Amino acid sequence: MTALLRRVDPYLKIEAYDPEAELMLLHFGPQHPSTHGVFRMDLYLDGELIVKAVPHCGYLHRAVEKLCEKLAYVQLTPIVDKNDYVAPMTNELALVMAFEALLKQDVPRRARWLRSLFAELQRVASHLLAIGTLAIDLGGALGGGTTVFMHCFRERELILDLFEAVTGSRFHYNTHTIGGNRHDLPEGWAKQAKDAIRVIRERLPEYGALTIENRIFQQRMQKVGVLDGELALELGVTGPNLRASGVDHDLRRDAPYAAYDEVKVNVVTAQTGDCFARAIVRVKEIEESLRLAECFLDGLPEGPINGGKPTKMAVQTKVPVGQTYVGIETPRGELGTWLVADGTHTPYRLKIRPASLHSLSALPYVLPGHTVSDAIAILGSLDPIMGEVDR
């Protein structure tokens, strides 16, 4: 098998390899811990070597986009919280920003800074989970990976404590609304947040020692699952997976929203495009997100947290006729909302662009030529969340 064949046609004909080989079809998933959700891959194997890979999505489909066409605009944030359930606040932000674009709704400066602050803390929590679960995927090579996983969850809990103090919830927050935010910071929250940032920053070297500086981790991840930048762009791959392939692109800097136009965002990239590069990018992005979170905390302006009018009934909020697309940078890449409004209190059409779906589209290209154990490492390094894939 050559790289050229894999690059030109993801669904290679099996006959192109060895017609005498006894190929085995392995259904990997959908009920498997290493698929990071209800996801299935059909792997055609020549021994341990993957000859062809066909991913199958849709097992978790909940018709979120159709539900959004049946409910009022002000009722939709709890619906999309469940998409990328590791970063719920970013789901809400991409949604309400699309509504605000057609409504021409101004968002107070304090609300924009709060949105950015929450987004960076959410990014840290998400990347911690990605690193921890990747270590579990690699299994015995890292002593079971449980140490890394528990360390990551230990720090992630600090951030969930912060979100719970603001919203009353640890998972699905329903805090972003049309025109701003639903919740302001409680007394003493800023100090609690700075303490959490300090603790996480102090413990970051532990993650480096256990993962990217670990010789076994390097051997399992380096030169495995290489995704070149050109192919990543063609497939619509964004976020850390794109930046790990050498493409310097980040919507926070290149198309700033919320309060990102008021701070400097340092974009983390790598060049090799392999599993190891994707892990490095996420570890370093935690450092950058901690710095940004401190910036937003220190510069948080006073003022109102919502520029909209109070609504007593859901049908009160009606969006003018038109259509718009809004994309933001989530922990997994570009999350977009395409909205078509017909002037009523419900969307006429609403389409969500999930970053994880585009990342999974790279699997047929990068898996052939690797072993089954490599496939688990590759899938974990892409960090997909199946809730946003199937929606």
N, C-alpha and C positions, 0 to 999 in steps of 0.2 A: 504494500500500500504506500502511496506517495502522498505528500502534503498537497500536491496539486489536485489529486482526485478528491481529497477531503474538502478542499477549498471550493471546488467548482460545484459539486453536487452533494448535498448533505445526506440524501437518501440513496446511497450508493447501491448499485445492483450487486447482490451477493456473488453473482457469477464472475464479477470482475476480480475476485480474489483467487480462490482455489476451488475449482469445481469438484475436486475429489474430497474436499474437507467435509467432515461430519459436523455441521453447525448445530448448535443448540440454541433454542429460543428460551431466554430467561425473562420471566415477568418480574421485574424489580419494582415492588410496590403493588397496589397503592397503600397497603397497610404495612408500612415499614418505618422504623424510627429514623432511618437515614434519609428518607425522602422529604423530611422537614414539613410534613403535612400529607394530605391525601393526594398522592401523585404517583403515576406509574410510568415506568420506562420499559419498553420492549428491547432487550439487549440480545443481539444475535452474536453468539460466541463461537470462536474456533479455539477450543480449550479455554484458557483464561482470557484470551485476547478478544476485545470487542471489535466486531467487523462492521456492525451497523447498529444505530440507536434511534429508536422512534419514541419520543415522549408523548404522553397522553394526559391532557389536563381535563378539568370539568367535573371531577368527583366531588368537589366542594361547592358547586355552583348554587348560589342562593338568590339569583335574580335581583341583585341589588339595583342595577340600572333600571329595571322595570318597576321596582318598588318606588324608586325616586320619581317616576312619572305618575304615581298614584297618590303621593303624599305632598303636603304643602311645603314650601321652601323652608319655613322655620322648623319643620319636623325632621329634616333630613340628616343633620349632623350625627345623631345616634345611629343611623343606618350605616353610614360609611365608616364609623369607628371600628367596625368589625372587619374591614377589608385588610389593610396591613395592620393586624392586631398587635404588632410589636411597636408600631409608631402611630397610634391612633390620632394624635393631635395634628399630624401632617395631613392625614386624610381630611379632617375637618377644614384645615386651612385651604387646601386646594379647592374644596367645594365652595366655601363661603366667598372666596376671592372671585370666583366666576360669577356668583350672584351679584356681588358688589360692583363688578365691572359693568354689567348691564344696567344696574340701578344707578350707576354713577354715584355710589355711596362713599362719602368720605369716612376714613377711619382715623380716629384720634391718634396722635403721636405716641402716647403712652400705650395704647392698645397694640400699635405696630411693634413697639419694642418688646412688649410682653409676648407677642406671637413669636418673635425671633428668639427670645430667651427660652421659651418652652420648646421651640424647634431644636435648638442646640442641645438642651438637656435630653430631649427625646432621641437625638442622634447618638448621644453617648450611651444611653440605655440600650438602644438597638444594636450598636456595634459590640457592646459587651456580650449581649446574647449571641451574636453571630460568632464571636471568637470562642465563647464557651461551648456552643453546640458543635463547632468545627472540631474542637479538641475531642469531644465525645465521639464524633464520626471517625476520627483517626484511631480511636480505641486503644488497644494494648500498646501501641507504639509510644504512647505518652503515659504509660502506667494506667491505662483505662480512660485517661482524659478527664477523670472526675475532679481532680485537683483544680485544673484550669476552670472547669465549669462552675465549681462551687465558689471559686474566687470571684469570677465574673458576676455571679448572682449576688454575692455579698455586696458588691459595689452598686449593682443595679437596684438593689433594695433601697439604697440611700436616695436615689432619684425618684423611685416610686413613692417613697415617704413624702418627698417634696410635692409631687403631683397630688397626693391624697390630701395634704394640708390645704391646697388651693381649691381643689374640685370636690373633695369628699370621696373620690374613687381612685383606685389604683390601676385601673385597666382601661375602661371606656369612659372618657372624661366629659364629652359634650360641653366643652368650654368655649369654643370659638363660635360666634354668632355673626349674623349679618350686621356689619357696622362696627365690629370690635370683639370684645370678650364678655363672657358671662360672669367671670370671677376675677376679682382683684386679689392682690397678695395680702395675706393676713399678717398681723403684727409679728415681727420676729422671723419672718420667712427668709428675708435676705441674708441674715446671719446664718440660718440653718443651711441655706443654699451654698454660701461661701465655705462653710465647714465641710459640706459634702464634696465640693469641688477640690478642696485642699486634700482631703483623704484619698479621693480617686487619683489625683495627680501623684501623690506620694506612692501609691501602689502600682502605678503603671509599669515601673521597671520589672515588677513580678511577672506581668504578662509577657514582656519581651523575653525574659529569661526562660519562661516555660514554653514559649512558642517560637517566635522568629529567631531567637538565639539558640534554640534547641537543635542539636545536630540531627536527631531523628525526625523532628518536624521538618527541617530543611530537606532531608532526603525524600520524605514523602510528598513534598509540595513543589520543590523546584523542578522546572522543565516539565511539569505535568499540567495538562489542560490549557495549553497556550492558545490564547485568543488574540489575534493581531488587531491593531487599531482600526485598520480599514474594514475588516469584516465586522467588527463591533459596531462601527458606524452604520454599515449597511443593514444590520439587524435591528438597529434602534436601541442598542444597549447603552445605558447611561449610568451615571453615578460612579461608585467606587470601582465597579467592574470595567467601566470604560477608562477611567483614569489610570487603572492598573495596566492598561494596554498602551499607555503613553500619550493619551489624548487629554490635553489640558482644557477641560470643560467643566464648568460648575455654574449652575443658574444663579446661585447666590451672588456670584461676582459678575457673570456675563449678562444676566437679565435680572438685576436686583429687584426684590419685592420686600414688603414689610419694612424692616429697618436696616436691611443689608446694604442700602446705599449710603448709610451713615457710618459704617465701620469697614475696616480692611479685612477681606477674607483671603487667607493664604490657602491656595488649592494644593492638595497633596496628590502627587502622581508617582507612578513607577513605569518602567519601560519594558519589562520582560513579558507581561501579559499572562503569566502562569498563576497557579494557585497561590504560590508564595507571595507574588506581587500583590494579589488581592488581599491577602492577610496583612501585609505590611501597610497598605493604604488605610485599612480600617483601624489598625492600631494607632497610626499617626493622626488619623482624623479625630480620634478621641482627644488627643492633646489639643488640636486646633479648636475643637468644639468647646472644650473646657475654657480655653482662652476667650473665645467669643462670648460664652455665657457670662464670664466675669465682666467683659466689656458692657454687655447689656445690663447687668446688675448695677455696675458703677454709674452708668449714664442714664438709668431709667428716669424719664421725665415725670413730673407730676401732671395731673389732669384727669379728664374723664376716660373711661375704658370702653365706651361705646358711643358712636355718633348717630345711631339709629333711634327710631321712636319706639317706645314700649308697645307691644302688641297684646291685645286681650284675646283675639281670636286668630287662629292660624290662617284663615282666608283673607286676613287684612293685607298681608304682604303679597303684592302682585308685581311681577317683573315685566318690564316693557318688551314688546316684540323685538326679537333680534337673536343673534347668536354670537358666542365668544368662546375662546379657548384660553385657559390659564394653566400654566405649568410651573411647578415649584420643585425644589431640590429636596428630596426625602433621603433617608439613610440608604435607600436602594436605587436612587436615581430620579429621573423626571416622572413625577406624578401629575398627570394632566386631567383637567375637567373640560369637556366640550359640552356646552349648554346651548340648547335651542329653546327659546321662550316664545310663548304665543299670547302673552299679556294676561294670563290667568294666574291663579295662586299656586299652580303646580307646573313643573317643567314639561314642555312638549316632548323633548328628547334630552337624555343626559348620558353621555358616554365618558367612561373613565379610562385613562391610559395608564396602566400599571407597569411600573418598572420591572417587576419580577417576571412578568410574562415575556418581555423582550430578552431578559437574561436567559431564561430557559430555552429560548429559540436558538441559542448557541450550542446546545447539547449535541444535536446531530453532527455538528461540525467538529467539535473538540473531543468527543468520546472515542470515535474509531481509532484503533491503534493502541488504546490503553487497556489496562486490566480492570476487572470488576472492582477491586479495592481502590484503584485510581478513580473510578467513576463516583464512588462515595465521596472521596476528597474533592473532586471537581464540583459536584453538586453542592456540597457544603460551602465551598469557597465562593460560589455565586450568591449565596445567602438569599434564596427565594422565600417568600411568604405566600403560601398557597391561597390564603384568604383574598389577597388582592389579584392573584392570577385568575381565579375563577369568578370572583365577584358575585 
